Amino acid sequence: MHSIKWLRICLFCCVVSLMTIPQAHAGQEGKKPATTMTEITSRDFKTFSVNDNVRLYRVSFSNQYGMEVVGNLFMPRQLKGKASAIVIGHPMGAVKEQASSVYGAQLAARGFVTLAVDQQFWGESGGIPRHGIAPDIYAETFSAAVDFLGTRDFVDREKIGILGICGSGSFVISAAKIDPRMKAVATVSMYNIGEMRRSGLRGSISLEQRKKTSPRPLHSAMPISLAASKFLWAVPRSRLMKTLRPPVRLPMPFIMAGANLFPKGSRLKSTPAPTRPRTSNS
């Protein structure tokens, strides 16, 4: 009887683990999403503008796990020969149409080919549960972007760099440690998401408090992952705005903006909050 009971428990755990592993948004099982590059207009976007001397493309490709990555590629209109390229990662919880496309458009106007990507689980990129937190897969997104740029005949493979904004600042460093093709790394307002999750905003969570709360995410991870419908902020937005200093508070409405960020036909219509990580020590 005991052996049968443990066998049932093991089978249940195997099924649950398979259901909660991040999955691709491929159209057919085992089939990688197609690589595409289509020129689009910037008129439908309200969060960034594109210089007349810059072309904008919507691109898509897959990472090594078969998960689709979608990005905005900015290219100088008068490009001659092979250009230096920069992959740009958005802040944690944001999407490519926000800060990363602002930087992408401006850097392209200065001669770079730039690629602002939606991180896996966010925006138009694939992966479930939606809005999940998986730093190792985030790092893979940058490597997949380098794969894509390396196949473009207008990009110099030896001059590809990465730029991380806010939370992505730490992810690009992780990516560059294991991918030597990334020849330069830059960050803007780099933020250590892991430390914030552990210690709270401005170190507001003590070790004892963390010990008391750490088991809860482990127990709640399964229903959150399976339902993929309840999204939780670590800090309430109203409290967050009151806590931040004025220079930091200024861009927060832009980062948290919900509507009117995406053109008609886009998969995503708002900027959601992230799911709670499976462990507070991650």
Buried (B, 14 or more C-beta within 10 A) or exposed (E): EEEEEEEEEEEEEEEBEEEBEBBBBBEEEEEBBEBEBEEBEBEEBBBBEBBEEBBBBBBBBBBEBBBBBBBBBBBBEEBEEBBBBBBBBBBBBBBBBBBBBBBBBBBBBEEBBBBBBBBBBBBBBBBBBBBBBBBEBBBBBBBBBBBBBBEBEBBBBEBBBBBBBBBBBBBBBBBBEEBEBBBEBBBBEBBEBBEBBBBBEEEEBEEEEBEEEEEEBEEBBBEBBEEBEEBBBBEEEEEBBEEBEEEEEEBEEBBBBEEEBBBEEBEBEEBBBBBBBBBBEE
